[in-house]
């Protein structure tokens, strides 16, 4: 059992090649215990390869990996993996098993008493807002995507492993479900204090979820630091660009409704002929604005607002300033 401040996982000069091509060239990385450690980078950067080397799904070609100070080569593979819960993007629940049966798989393999397994299932389902009385006997086909992923998280926690691996766990979900599950994981972590290695391609998700972040690019660690350090003091040009690109993508997804809640928009008295829905995004109307057109929209109180290219520019400037001041939102 590791304590706060100790190193749970360590990579020392680790290398990995696929078909003779080096994907991980010389990885040196220490993952602290009892924290959420996020590996963030674009597709193909090597972050999932790093994750899969932790549970020996991928074997390194060189270097050394230790778990709690012990080389992974000294573990039996089964013993190694029983220390870890694994949450995948694809969820991968067994379709012919009920929710309770899916959760019980590893505890049963570890010969936990049936009564303890039942209590564990009921407790964990309650913690993720899926009461056992309602959900335990359902099958995966009867669950929404968000519900199925909650079950996947519970299954990873069922045998109470000290280490949880999460590989893009929310990227296939709709924005609302994704936000809810991010909050759920942070709430569970505040209670359970696991060592979590979390893979994502989304810098904003990394900033929200991580106690520490490692930015990965072409199999190399560009920077390791707290969310604040990575955001305010990028160590390389790539980190700065990756963060800036993420911000731009997110801001272009802002809705007209968000714009009119700021000081940027101008309310008008007249009733426009063809107002645009307030849920339209900046990206949706960017073509019209780039041609100098004025966009009108209506808020929930029936007021009309004028949106121009200058309005959007002012909004983006305000949001960038706000991000610089509030560099990391509250986790929960």
Secondary structure, DSSP 8 states (H G I E B T S, - for coil): ---TTSEEEEEEEEEEEETTEEEEEEEEEEEETTSEEEEE--TTSSHHHHHHHHTTSS--SEEEEEETTEEGGGS-HHHHHHTEEEEETT----TTSBHHHHHHHHHHHTT--HHHHHHHHHHHHHHTT--HHHHTT-BGGGS-HHHHHHHHHHHHHTT--SEEEEESTTTTS-HHHHHHHHHHHHHHHHHH--EEEEEES-HHHHHHH-SEEEEEETTEEEEEE-HHHHHHS-SSHHHHHHHHHHHHHHHHT-BHHHHTTSSS-EEESS--SS-B-TT-BHHHHHHHHHTT--EEEE-TTS-EEEE-HHHHHHHHHHHHHHHHHS-S----
